[in-house]
Amino acid sequence: MLPGALLLLVLAADPLPSPFRDLPPDQNAWPLLLQAVGLLKKDTAPKTDYPSWRDPIRPEIRKHLAANEAALAKLAEALARPDLAKSPAEAQSYQAKGLGPACQGVRELARLKAQRAYTRAADGDRLGALADLDDVLTLADRLDAGPGCLIDWLVTRATVAIALDAARRLLGPPPAGFDPAKADPTVAWPLSAYPDAERRAWLGLTAHLGHERPAVAGLRLALAGDLIFARSVLTNPARAAEIGLKSLPSEEVLATYLERLATAFAALAEAAAQPAWRRGPLPSAEGGTGDAMDAFYKESIESLVRLPGRLDRERALRRLTASVIGLRLYGGAHGRLPADLDALEVDGVLGGVALDPFDGQPLRWAPRRGLLYSVGEEGRDLGPDGAKVLTAPAFFVTPPR
């Protein structure tokens, strides 16, 4: 176990929470998740185009899925449990090793789920395909609620991105020869409505995409975990030498440094909880003593100030994907696509007009391009071809390039 002082350090770093919790063994999904990772057969994966939405039923893909049935079954066991937690000792060892097998395995499980979703859809089991994608989002929710460090948090963001991309692709391609530049999709739309059961499944997935708070909570836990990791580095002679320290800092110097780092981490967590258009200045790495510990601090802050922007992009892509789903459901029900996104709220396929987290305005919809977009980090609308816009191609309108 980690020394109690480390736990007290995190608890004192309000508003960062303690990343460690005691869970009853029958509720903790982490041991089962590790078992699922251990059962992965990655050597059977196709060398290219994987996960494959273009050709999801070719023999090598079916072979890969069959080889990983045990891993998927164990993952299902893990997702049936309500919570996830590592022990403090395990988390410390995990931090020291960096991007280890478990971290890579979680991402591979998400990719495997996406591939099975594509294959199930190709076989006609679209409800099973959507259940797979919902499971990937549930996995991300569990990981965000569990302890770890920033590597864990970033890998969790990758699992969310896998689910978002797969959801847009599973909406399906447009009919052969359909060109929205020649046949206005807001006047006539050639794709029919989904069956009621599938429509409900899409609406359920859309609602799940709206769960944005776990990612913020997960970032706070990850920053708390990295705070503990920083202390372990600065109290280990070999690790301290790696960052240029000739000797270990005194307890007083260490406490001052960690308090400074905790303050910056807490400010970053608070900033990440706000949308970009309401966010104040981020913590600065300027000033300081100029010694090796100060250089360590600056390096940490300079790498972490990008995290709120990373969360902004995920928020935008979640909302873009939910809106793309809403557009497909609306088009199937009405025989045309809406000219603006307000119609999705009126029709009930979205609970409200999705706002762009970068400027607080509604997301932009270009129906003749089959493109939804966010203004991105630029913060102003430069059109769908703007340099820094974030797009979510509606593949059911225009084929992906």
MARBA-535327 format. One record per atom (N, C-alpha, C, CB): residue in one letter; x, y, z. Coordinates in steps of 0.2 Angstrom, whole numbers, plus 5000, padded with zeros to 4 digits. Glycine has a CB too. Example, Ala and Ser with C-alpha at 12.3 -4.5 7.8 and 13.67 -1.06 7.14 Angstrom:
BEGIN
A506649725039A506249785039A506649845039A505749785045S506449895035S506849955036S506450005039S507049975029
END
This chain:
BEGIN
M500449945000M500050005000M500450065000M499550005006L500250124997L500550184998L500550215005L500250234993P501050245007P501050275013P500450325014P501750315014G500250325020G499650365022G499750435020G499450355029A500350465020A500550535019A500350545012A501250545020L500350505007L500150515000L499450525000L500450454996L499050485003L498350495003L498150555006L497950435006L498450575011L498250645015L498450695010L498650645021L499050695006L499250745002L498650754997L499850724998V498350704994V497850714989V497250744992V497650654985L497050714998L496450745001L496550815003L496350705008A497150835004A497250905006A497250955000A497950915010A497350924994A497350964988A496650974985A497750924983D496251004989D495551014987D495551074982D495151044994P495151064977P494651014976P494750954972P494051054972L495450934972L495550874969L495350814974L496350864967P495050764971P494850714976P495350654977P494150674973S495250614982S495650554983S495550504977S495650524990P496050484973P495950434968P495750364970P496450444963F495850354977F495750284979F495150274983F496350264984R494850214982R494250204986R494250124987R493550214981D493850104993D493850034994D493150014992D493850025002L493149964987L492549934985L492449864987L492549944977P491849834988P491749764989P491949724983P491049754990P492349674983P492649634978P492049614972P492949574980D491449604975D490949584970D490649644966D490349554974Q490849704967Q490649764964Q491249794959Q490449814968N491849774961N492449804957N492549774951N493049804962A492449804945A492549784938A493249774936A492149824933W493749804940W494449814938W494749744937W494849854943P494749694942P495049634941P494749594935P494949584947L494149594934L493849564928L494049594921L493049564928L494149664921L494449704916L495149674914L494349774917L495549674919L496249644918L496249574915L496649644925Q495749534917Q495649464915Q495549474907Q495149424919A495049514905A494849524898A495449544894A494249574898V495849584897V496449614893V496949554892V496849664897G497049514898G497449454897G497249404892G497549424904L496549394891L496349354886L496349374879L495549334888L496549434877L496549464871L497049424866L496749534871K496849404860K497249374855K497349424850K496949314852K497849474851K497949524846K498349504840K498349584849D498649444840D499049424834D498649394829D499549364836T497949394830T497549364824T497149424821T496949324827A497349484823A497049544820A497249564813A497149604825P496849584809P497049604802P497549654802P496449624798K498049644798K498649694798K498449764795K499149664793T497949774791T497649834789T496949844789T497949844781D496649904789D495949914789D495649884795D495649894782Y495849894801Y495549864807Y495449924812Y495949804809P494849934815P494249894814P493949914807P493749914819S493749874803S493549874796S492749884796S493749824792W492549944793W491849954792W491649944784W491650024794R492249944780R492149934773R491949864771R492749964769D492349824775D492249744773D492249704780D492849724768P491749714784P491749684790P491649614791P491249724795I491449574785I491349504786I491849464782I490649494783R492449494781R492949444777R493149394782R493449494774P493449344780P493649284784P494149304789P493849224780E494649344788E495149354793E494849394799E495749394790I494349434798I493949474803I493549424807I493549524800R493149384804R492749334808R493249284812R492349284803K493849264809K494249224813K494549264819K494849204809H494649334819H494949374824H494349374829H495149444822L493749394827L493249394832L493149324836L492549414829A493149274832A493049204836A493649194841A493049154830A494249214839A494849204843A494749244850A495449224840N494349304850N494249344856N493649344859N494449414853E493249284858E492549274861E492649274869E492249214859A493149244871A493249244878A493449304881A493849194880A493849354878A493949414880A493349454880A494549454876L492949454875L492349494875L491849464881L491949484868A491849404882A491349374887A491549404894A491349304887K492249404895K492549434901K492349504902K493249414902L492449544897L492249614897L491549624899L492449644890A491049584896A490349584898A490249574905A489949534894E490649534908E490649514916E490849584919E491049454918A491349614917A491649674920A491149734920A492249694917L490849734914L490349794913L489649784917L490149804906A489549724919A488949704923A489049734930A488849634923R489649744932R489849774939R489749844939R490549744942P489549874944P489349944944P489949994945P488949964950D490549974947D491150014948D491749984947D491050034956L492350024947L492950004945L493450044949L493150014938A493950014952A494450044956A495150004956A494250054963K495650034956K496350004957K496550014964K496850034952S496949964967S497249974974S497750034973S497549914977P497950064979P498450114978P499150094976P498550144985A499350034978A499950004977A499949984969A500049944981E499349964967E499349944959E499350004955E498649904958A499050064957A499050124954A499750154954A498550174957Q500150144959Q500850174959Q501250134954Q501050174966S501250074955S501650034950S501450044943S501549954952Y500750054942Y500550064935Y500850134932Y499750064935Q500850184937Q501050254935Q501850244933Q500950304940A502150204937A502950204936A503050164929A503250164941K502650124927K502750084921K502550124914K502450024921G502150174915G501850214910G501350174906G502450234905L501350184899L500850154895L500950074895L500850184888G500650044900G500749974900G500249924897G500749954908P500349864897P499849814894P499149824895P500049744895A498949844902A498249854903A498049914900A498149864911C498349964899C498150024896C498050014889C498650084897Q498549984885Q498449964878Q497849914877Q499149934876G497749874882G497249824881G496549854881G497349764887V496449904886V495849934886V495649964879V495849984891R496149994876R495950024869R495849964864R496550064867E496249914865E496149854860E495449824861E496649804861L495149824867L494449794869L493949844865L494349794876A494049904866A493649954862A493649944855A493750024864R494249934852R494249924845R493949854843R495049914842L494049804847L493649744846L492949744846L493949684851K492649784851K491949794851K491749834845K491749844857A492049884842A491849914836A491849874830A492349974835Q492349824830Q492349784824Q491749734825Q493049734824R491649714831R491049664831R490449704829R490949634838A490349764831A489749804829A489749814822A489849874832Y490249824818Y490249824811Y490049754808Y490949844808T490249704811T490149634808T489449614810T490649584811R489149634816R488449624817R487949654813R488349634825A488149724812A487749764807A487749734800A487949834807A488249714798A488349684791A487949614791A489049664789D487849584796D487449514797D486749534798D487749474802G486549594799G485849614800G485649624807G485449554797D486149614812D485949624819D486149694821D486349564823R485749734819R485949804821R485849824828R485549854816L485349794831L485249804838L485849784842L484649774841G486149724840G486749704844G487349744842G486949634841A487349774836A487949824835A487849884839A487849844827L487249914840L487249974844L487349954851L486550004843A487149894854A487349874860A488049874862A487049804862D488449854857D489149854857D489449924858D489549814851L489249964854L489450034855L489250064861L489150084849D488650054864D488450074870D488950044876D487750054872D489149984875D489549954880D490249994880D489749884878V490450014874V491150054874V491050114878V491350064867L490450154877L490350214881L490350194889L489750244879T489950134890T489950114897T490650104900T489550054898L491050074896L491750054898L492150124900L492150014893A492050174895A492350234897A492050264903A492250284891D491450264904D491150294911D491450254917D490350284911R491550194916R491850154922R492550174923R491850074921L492950184918L493650204918L493650274921L493950194911D493250314919D493250384921D493150394929D492750434918A492750344931A492550344938A493050304943A491850314940G493550274940G494050244943G494750284944G494250174940P495150264948P495750294949P496250284944P496050284956G496750324943G497250314938G497750374938G496950294932C497950384932C498350444930C498150464923C499150424931L498550514921L498350544915L498350504909L498750614913I498850454909I498850404904I498250364903I499450354905D497950344909D497250314909D496750354906D497050294916W496750424908W496250464906W496250474898W496250534909L496850484895L496950494888L496750434884L497650514887V496850374887V496650304884V495950304884V496950244887T495650324889T494850324890T494550374884T494650344897R494950424883R494650474878R494750434871R495050534878A495250394870A495250354864A494750304863A495950324864T494450274869T493950234868T493250264866T493850194875V493150324869V492550364867V492650384860V492550434871A493250404857A493250424850A493150364846A493950444849I493350304848I493150244844I492350234843I493450174847A492050244849A491350234849A490950284844A491050234856L491250344845L490950404841L491050394833L491250464843D491650374831D491750354824D491350304822D492450344823A491250244826A490850194824A490150204823A490950134828A489850244828A489150264827A488950304821A488950304834R489450344819R489250384813R489250344807R489750444812R489750294807R489850244801R489250194801R490450214801L488950174806L488450124807L487750154804L488350104813L487750224804L487150254801L487050234794L487150334802G487550214791G487450184784G487650234778G486750164783P487750214772P487950254767P487350284763P488450214762P487450334759P486850354755P486650304749P486950424752P486150314747P485950264741P486450284735P485250274738A486650234731A487050234726A486850294721A487150174722G487350334719G487150394715G486850454718G486750364710F486650454724F486350514727F486850564728F485950494734D486650624726D487150684726D486750744729D487450704719P486850754736P486450814739P486550884735P486650814746A487150884731A487250954728A486750954722A487950954725K486450894720K486050894714K485250884716K486250844709A485250844722A484550824724A484550854731A484350754724D484250904732D484250944739D483950894744D483851004739P484350874749P484050824754P483550854759P484650794758T483450924759T482950954763T482250954760T483151024765V482250934753V481650934750V481450854749V481750964743A481850814748A481650744747A482250704749A481450724740W482150654753W482650604756W482550534755W482750614764P482950504752P482850434749P482850374754P483250414744L483150384760L483150334765L482550324769L483850334769S482350264771S481750254775S481850254782S481350184773A481350254786A481450254793A481750194796A480750274797Y482050194801Y482250134805Y481650094808Y482850144810P481650034809P481150004813P481150034820P481249924813D480550024823D480450054830D481050034835D479750044833A481149974835A481649944840A482349974839A481749874840E482549984832E483150014831E483150094832E483350004824R482650124831R482550194832R482650204840R481850224830R482350164844R482450174851R483150164853R481950124855A483450114850A484150094852A484650154850A484450034848W484450184844W484850244842W484750304847W484650274835L484150314849L483950364854L484350354861L483150374855G484350294863G484650274869G485450294868G484550204871L485750274863L486450294862L486550364862L486650264855T486050404859T486150474859T486150504866T485550504854A485650474870A485650494877A486350484880A485050464880H486550424879H487250404882H487750454880H487450334881L487750474874L488250524872L488250594875L488150534864G487650604878G487650664882G487950664889G486950684883H488150604891H488450604898H489250624897H488550524900E489250694898E489950724898E490250734904E489850794894R489950734910R490250744916R490750694918R489650744921P490650624917P491150574919P491850594917P490950514917A491950624911A492550644908A492950694912A492550664901V492550744915V492750794919V492950764926V492250854920A492550724929A492750694935A493350644934A492150654938G493350614929G493950574928G494650614927G493850534921L494550674924L495150714924L495350734931L495050774919R494950754935R495150774942R495450714946R494450794946L495150654945L495450594948L496150584945L495050534947A496250584938A496950574935A497450624937A496850584927L497250694938L497650744941L497850724948L497350814940A497450704952A497550684959A498050624959A496950664963G497950574954G498450524954G499150544951G498150464949D499150594947D499850614945D500150654950D499750654938L499750684954L500050724960L500450674965L499550764964I500150614966I500450564970I501050544966I499950504971F501050534960F501550504956F502150554956F501350494948A502050624956A502550674956A502950664963A502250744956R502550654968R502850644975R503350584975R502350644980S503050524971S503550464971S504150474967S503150414969V504150524962V504750534958V505250574962V504550574952L504950624966L505350674970L505650644976L505050734971T505450584978T505650544984T506050484982T505150534989N506250474976N506550414974N507250444971N506150374969P507850424973P508450454971P508550444963P509050424975A508450384961A508550364954A508050404950A508450294953R507450414951R506950454947R507150524948R506250434950A507350544954A507450624954A508050634950A507650634962A508550594950A509150604946A508950614938A509650554947E508450574936E508250584929E507950644927E507650524928I507750684932I507450754930I507950804932I506850764934G508550784934G509150834935G509250854942G508950894931L508950824947L509050834954L509650804956L508450824958K510150844959K510750814962K510650774969K511350864962S510150804972S509950774979S509250774980S510350804984L508950734984L508250744985L508050804989L508050684989P507450834987P507250894991P507150884998P506650924988S507150935002S506950925009S506250915010S507250985014E505950895015E505250885016E504850955015E505050855023E505251005018E504951075017E504851095010E505351125022V505451085006V505451104999V504951064995V506151104996L504951004997L504450954993L503750974995L504550884996A503550995001A502851015002A502751074999A502851025010T503151124998T503051184995T502951174987T503551234996Y503351134985Y503251114977Y502651084976Y503851074975L502451034980L501850994979L501251034980L501750934983E501251084985E500651124986E500551174979E500751174992R501151194976R501051234970R500851194965R501851264968L501051134964L500751084959L500051074960L501151024958A499851054966A499151044967A498651104966A499051024975T498951164967T498551224965T498451224958T498851284968A498951214954A498951224947A498451164944A499651214944F498551104947F498051054945F497351064946F498350984948A497251094952A496551104954A496251164949A496451134961A496651214947A496451264942A496351234936A496951314942L496751184933L496651154927L495951114927L497251104925A495851074932A495251034933A494651084933A495250994939E494651144936E494151194936E494051214929E494251244941A494551234926A494551264919A494251214914A495251284916A494351144915A494151094910A493351084911A494451034912A493151104917A492451094918A491951144915A492251094926Q492351204912Q491951254909Q492051244901Q492251324911P491551264898P491651264890P492151324888P490951284887A492451314883A492951354881A492751434880A493251334874W492151444878W491951514878W491851554884W491351514874R491851514890R491751544897R492351534901R491151514900R492951504898R493451484902R493951544903R493851434899G494251554909G494651604910G495451584908G494651624917P495951624910P496551604909P496751534912P497051664911L497151494909L497451434912L498051444916L497551384906P498251404920P498851414924P499451424920P498951344929S499851464922S500451484919S501051444922S500551554918A501551434918A502251404920A502751454921A502451344915E502551514920E503051574921E503251584928E502751634918G503851614929G504051634935G504451574938G503551654940G504551574945G504851514948G505551524950G504751454944T505851474952T506551484955T507051474950T506651434961G506951434944G507451424939G507851364941G507851484938D507651324946D508051264947D507751204944D508151254955A508051144946A507851084942A507151064944A508251024944M506951084950M506251064952M505751114949M506151074960D505951174948D505551224944D505451204937D505851294945A506051174934A505951154927A505551094926A506651134925F505551054931F505050994932F504351024932F505150954938Y504251074936Y503551104937Y503351134930Y503551154942K503751174927K503551204920K503451144915K504151244918E503851094915E503751044910E503051014911E504250994910S502851004917S502150974919S501651014917S502150954926I501651084918I501151124917I501051134909I501251194920E501651144906E501551154899E501251104895E502251174896S501351034897S501050984894S500250974896S501350914896L500151004902L499450994904L498951044902L499450984912V499151104900V498751154899V498351144892V499151224898R498551084889R498151064883R497551024885R498651034878L497551004891L496950954893L496250984892L497050934900P496151044894P495451074893P495251074886P495451144896G495751094882G495551094874G495451024872G496151124870R495750974875R495650904873R494950884875R496150854876L494650904881L494050894883L493550934879L493950914890D493650994877D493251034872D493150994866D493551104870R493650964863R493550924857R493050864858R494250904854E493150834863E492750774864E492050794865E492950734871R491950854869R491250874870R490950894863R491250934874A491350924859A491050944852A490850884848A491550984848L491350834848L491250774844L490650734847L491850724844R490550724853R489950694856R489350724854R489950694864R489250794854R488650834852R488550824844R488750904854L489150834840L489050824833L488750754831L489750834830T489050704835T488850634833T488050624835T489250584837A487850654841A487150644843A486750684838A487050674850S486950734835S486550774831S486550744824S486850844830V487050704822V487050664816V486550614816V487750634814I486550574822I486050524823I485350554823I486150494830G485250614826G484650644825G484350664818G484650704830L484850684814L484750704807L484450634803L485350734804R484850584805R484650524801R483950494803R485150464802L483750504810L483150484812L482550524809L483150484820Y482750594809Y482250644807Y482150624799Y482450714808G482650614795G482550604788G482150544787G483250604785G482250494790G481950434789G481150444791G482250374793A481050484796A480350484798A479950534794A480350514805H480250584791H479950644787H480050644780H480150704790G480550594777G480650594770G481050654768G479950594767R481350694772R481750744770R482250764776R481350814768L482750794775L483250814781L483050894783L483950814779P483050904789P482950974791P483451024788P482850984799A483151084787A483651134785A484051164791A483251194782D483751154797D484151184803D484051134808D483951254805L484451134813L484451084819L483951094824L485151084822D483551154824D483051164828D482451114827D482751234827A482351084821A481851034820A481950974824A481851024812L482650954825L482750894829L482450894836L483550884829E482450954839E482150964846E481450964845E482451034849V481150994840V480450994840V480150924838V480251044834D480550884834D480350814833D480450764839D480750794827G480850784843G480950744849G481550694849G480350704851V481950704843V482550654843V483150684846V482750644835L483150744848L483650774853L483250814858L484150824849G483550814864G483250844870G483350924869G483550824876G483750944865G483851014864G484351024859G484051054871V484351094856V484851104851V485551104854V484751174848A485951064851A486651054853A487051114852A487050994850L487451134858L487851194857L488551184856L487751244864D488851224852D489551214851D489951234857D489751254845P490351194860P490751204866P491251264865P491051144869F491451274859F491951324858F491651394858F492251304851D491051404856D490751474856D490051484859D490751494849G489751424861G489151434864G488551444860G489151484869Q488651434853Q488151444848Q487951374846Q488351484842P487351364842P487151304840P487651274835P486451304836L487751214835L488251184830L487951194823L488251104831R488451204818R488251224811R488051154807R488851264808W487551164803W487351114798W487351134791W486651084800A487751104787A487751114780A487451064776A488451134777P486751064775P486451004772P486650984765P485651014772R486851034761R487051014754R487750984754R486951074750R488050984760R488750954760R488650894764R489251004763G488150884768G488050824772G488550834778G488150754768L488650894781L489150904785L488950944791L489750934782L489050914797L488950954803L489650974806L488650914809Y489651034808Y490351054811Y490351104817Y490751094805S490851104820S490951154826S491551204824S491251114832V491451264826V491951314824V492651294827V491851384827G492751244832G493351224834G493751274838G493851204828E494451264839E494851314843E494851384840E495551284843E494651394834E494651464831E494151504834E494551464823G493651474837G493151514840G492651554836G493451554845R492751554830R492251594825R492151554819R492551664823D491551564816D491351524810D491651544804D490551534810L492051494802L492451504795L492151464790L493151494796G491551434791G491251394786G491551324787G491351414779P491151274783P491351204784P492051184782P490851164781D492351234778D493051224776D493551264780D493151234769G493351294786G493851334790G494451284792G493451354796A494951324794A495551284795A495551244801A496151334796K495151264807K495151224813K494451204815K495451274818V494051194810V493351174812V493451094814V492851184806L492951074818L492851004819L492250974815L492850984827T492350924812T491750904807T491550834809T491950904800A490950814808A490650754809A490250734802A490150744815P490650704798P490250694791P489650644792P490750654786A489150664789A488550624789A488550574784A487850664789F488850514785F489050464780F488350444776F489350404783F487850454780F487250434776F486950484771F486650414782V487250534771V487150584766V487650584760V487150654769T488250594762T488850594757T489350534759T489150664757P489550494754P490050444755P490650474758P490250404749P491050444763P491650464765P492150464760P491850424771R492650514760R493150514755R493650454757R493550584755
END
